[in-house]
Each structure stands twice: as structure tokens, then as C-alpha cells.
């Protein structure tokens, strides 16, 4: 919530000339019954091989740092 609150505080200051703290913005949002939750990314695909591909990408991400440390392949 930190970035959102900071942005709101800056916008209030820009519009009104009144400097307001992040904690005060949080209190105002709470009093208004508002809350902020970061959206979760949900990726969906109609590809029948999606779960296999997703697993392969995950596995590659696990070994990629080790491959990078080895450097380029020389034949």
C-alpha cells in the first residue's frame, strides 16, 4: 500500500498545496472504508500443453543461474 499512499499524498499536496503524511492518508482511506490490495496475475491458456510448458519454464528458471555461471559453451 506504500506506493499508492505516497502517490495519493503527493497528489493531494499538488492539488491543494497542503502537505499530508502517508499515515494520514492511510487513516483517511480507512475511515472511508477503502483498502488497496495488489492485483494477482492469473495466466490462463487454452493450449493443451500449457501446464507442461509452464513446468518446463519453471525448471529452466531453476537451473538458469548455474548455466549462466558456466559461461558460453565452446565446441
C-alpha positions as CSV (number, residue, x, y, z in Angstrom):
1,X,0.0,0.0,0.0
2,X,3.1,2.2,0.4
3,X,3.4,3.4,-3.2
4,X,-0.3,4.1,-3.6
5,X,-0.5,6.0,-0.3
6,X,2.6,8.0,-1.2
7,X,1.2,8.8,-4.7
8,X,-2.1,9.9,-3.1
9,X,-0.3,12.2,-0.6
10,X,1.7,13.8,-3.4
11,X,-1.4,14.4,-5.5
12,X,-3.2,16.0,-2.5
13,X,-0.2,18.3,-2.0
14,X,0.0,19.1,-5.7
15,X,-3.8,19.9,-5.9
16,X,-4.3,21.7,-2.6
17,X,-0.8,22.9,-1.5
18,X,-1.3,21.0,1.8
19,X,1.4,18.6,2.7
20,X,-0.1,15.4,4.1
21,X,1.7,12.4,5.6
22,X,1.3,8.8,4.3
23,X,-0.1,7.7,7.7
24,X,-2.8,10.4,7.5
25,X,-3.7,9.2,4.0
26,X,-3.9,5.7,5.4
27,X,-6.3,6.8,8.2
28,X,-8.5,8.7,5.7
29,X,-8.7,5.7,3.4
30,X,-9.5,3.5,6.5
31,X,-12.2,5.9,7.6
32,X,-13.8,5.9,4.2
33,X,-13.8,2.1,4.3
34,X,-11.4,1.8,1.4
35,X,-8.5,-0.6,1.1
36,X,-5.9,-1.5,-1.5
37,X,-4.9,-4.9,-2.5
38,X,-2.3,-5.6,-5.2
39,X,-4.0,-7.5,-8.1
40,X,-2.9,-11.1,-8.6
41,X,-1.8,-12.1,-12.0
42,X,-3.7,-15.2,-13.3
43,X,-2.5,-16.6,-16.5
44,X,-4.8,-18.8,-18.4
45,X,-4.4,-20.6,-21.7
46,X,-6.4,-22.8,-24.0
47,X,-3.2,-24.5,-25.1
48,X,-3.5,-28.2,-24.1
49,X,0.3,-28.3,-23.5
50,X,0.2,-25.2,-21.3
51,X,0.9,-27.0,-18.0
52,X,3.8,-28.9,-19.5
53,X,5.3,-25.7,-20.9
54,X,4.8,-23.8,-17.7
55,X,6.6,-26.6,-15.8
56,X,9.5,-26.5,-18.4
57,X,9.9,-22.7,-18.0
58,X,9.9,-23.1,-14.2
59,X,12.5,-25.8,-14.3
60,X,14.7,-23.7,-16.7
61,X,14.4,-20.7,-14.3
62,X,15.7,-23.0,-11.5
63,X,18.9,-24.0,-13.5
64,X,19.5,-20.8,-15.5
65,X,21.7,-19.2,-12.8
66,X,24.0,-22.2,-12.8
67,X,24.1,-22.2,-16.6
68,X,25.0,-18.6,-16.6
69,X,27.9,-19.1,-14.2
70,X,29.4,-21.8,-16.5
71,X,29.6,-19.3,-19.4
72,X,29.2,-19.9,-23.1
73,X,29.6,-23.4,-24.5
74,X,32.8,-24.0,-26.5
75,X,32.8,-26.8,-29.1
